[in-house]
Amino acid sequence: MKVEHIIAKFDQIRENVRIIEDNLTKSYVEFEKLGIVKDGIYKRYEYSIELIIDIISSINAELKLGIPNGTSDIIDQLCKNEILDEDLADIIRGMKGFRNILVHRYGKLDDELAYKIIAENLSDFQKIENQIMTVLRKIP
């Protein structure tokens, strides 16, 4: 398994999270006024989700868990093979849905809801990293 490749992606995610934390305001009222900084927060969050999807796709391929029809199949395969627990699988499913909103409905994005999602779920990236790296360290 190309663990170095996965570690490099988690490094990028941690950097994105740090930048988001440094720029995320304490309230939605302040967040609403951020302008282009707000757009940067959205892009960093979106990119971090894409990196998670890349990581789980790489793991699925490296471990030859099956040819998926999409991200949902990959998540299911990783659960069946005890690489992800169901709670983290649900978190990733939610991330994927939020990413789709960020990408495809950006102009109609509800900033207040997006702020709440980001502020409340930023720590999920670390939870995912912890679980995946713990499992990968056990694989010969």
C-alpha positions in Angstrom: 0.0 0.0 0.0 1.2 3.5 -0.9 0.9 4.8 2.7 3.2 7.8 1.9 0.8 8.9 -0.8 -2.1 8.8 1.8 -0.1 10.6 4.4 0.7 13.4 2.0 -3.0 13.8 1.3 -3.7 14.0 5.0 -0.9 16.6 5.3 -2.8 18.7 2.8 -6.0 18.2 4.7 -4.4 19.3 7.9 -3.1 22.4 6.2 -6.5 23.2 4.8 -8.1 22.8 8.2 -5.5 25.0 9.8 -6.2 27.7 7.2 -9.9 27.4 7.7 -9.6 27.6 11.5 -7.4 30.6 11.2 -10.0 32.4 9.1 -13.3 31.1 10.4 -15.1 33.6 12.5 -16.8 33.0 15.8 -20.2 33.9 14.5 -22.2 33.7 11.3 -22.8 37.4 11.3 -19.0 38.0 11.0 -18.6 35.1 8.5 -21.3 36.6 6.2 -19.0 39.7 5.8 -15.9 37.8 4.8 -16.3 38.2 1.1 -13.6 36.4 -0.8 -12.2 34.9 2.4 -15.5 33.1 2.8 -15.1 31.7 -0.7 -11.6 30.5 0.1 -12.9 28.7 3.2 -15.5 27.0 1.0 -12.8 26.0 -1.5 -10.4 24.6 1.2 -13.3 22.6 2.7 -14.4 21.3 -0.7 -10.8 20.3 -1.5 -10.4 18.5 1.8 -13.5 16.5 1.1 -12.1 15.6 -2.4 -8.9 14.5 -0.8 -10.8 12.2 1.6 -12.6 10.7 -1.5 -9.2 10.3 -3.2 -7.8 8.5 -0.1 -10.7 6.1 0.3 -10.6 5.4 -3.5 -6.9 4.6 -3.3 -7.4 2.3 -0.4 -10.2 0.5 -2.2 -8.1 0.1 -5.3 -4.8 -0.9 -3.5 -6.6 -3.5 -1.4 -8.6 -4.7 -4.4 -11.9 -4.6 -2.6 -13.9 -4.5 -5.8 -14.7 -2.2 -8.7 -17.0 0.4 -7.4 -19.9 2.2 -9.1 -19.1 5.3 -7.2 -18.1 6.7 -3.9 -21.0 5.1 -2.0 -19.8 1.6 -3.1 -16.3 2.5 -1.9 -17.6 3.6 1.5 -19.6 0.4 1.7 -16.6 -1.8 0.8 -14.4 -0.1 3.4 -17.1 -0.7 6.0 -17.4 -4.4 5.1 -13.6 -4.7 5.3 -13.5 -2.9 8.7 -11.4 0.0 7.5 -14.2 2.4 8.3 -16.7 2.1 11.1 -20.3 3.0 10.2 -20.2 6.3 12.1 -17.3 7.5 10.0 -18.9 6.1 6.9 -21.9 8.3 7.6 -19.7 11.3 8.2 -18.0 10.7 4.8 -21.4 10.3 3.1 -22.5 13.6 4.6 -19.2 15.3 3.5 -19.8 14.0 0.0 -23.3 15.5 -0.1 -22.0 18.8 1.2 -19.2 18.9 -1.3 -21.8 18.4 -4.1 -23.7 21.4 -2.8 -20.6 23.5 -2.7 -19.6 22.5 -6.2 -23.0 22.4 -8.0 -25.1 25.0 -6.2 -22.5 27.4 -5.2 -24.5 30.5 -6.3 -27.5 29.3 -4.3 -25.6 28.2 -1.2 -27.1 29.0 2.1 -24.2 30.7 3.8 -25.7 30.3 7.3 -26.2 26.6 7.0 -22.7 26.2 5.3 -21.1 28.1 8.2 -22.8 25.9 10.7 -21.8 22.7 8.9 -18.1 23.8 8.6 -17.9 25.1 12.2 -19.4 22.0 13.7 -17.7 19.4 11.6 -14.2 20.6 11.0 -12.8 18.0 13.5 -14.3 15.2 11.4 -11.2 15.3 9.1 -9.0 14.3 12.1 -11.4 11.5 13.1 -11.2 10.1 9.6 -7.4 10.3 9.5 -7.0 8.7 12.9 -9.2 5.7 12.0 -7.7 5.2 8.5 -4.1 5.5 9.7 -4.7 3.2 12.6 -6.1 0.5 10.3 -3.4 1.0 7.6 -0.6 0.6 10.1 -1.9 -2.9 10.8 -1.9 -3.9 7.1 1.3 -5.7 6.1 
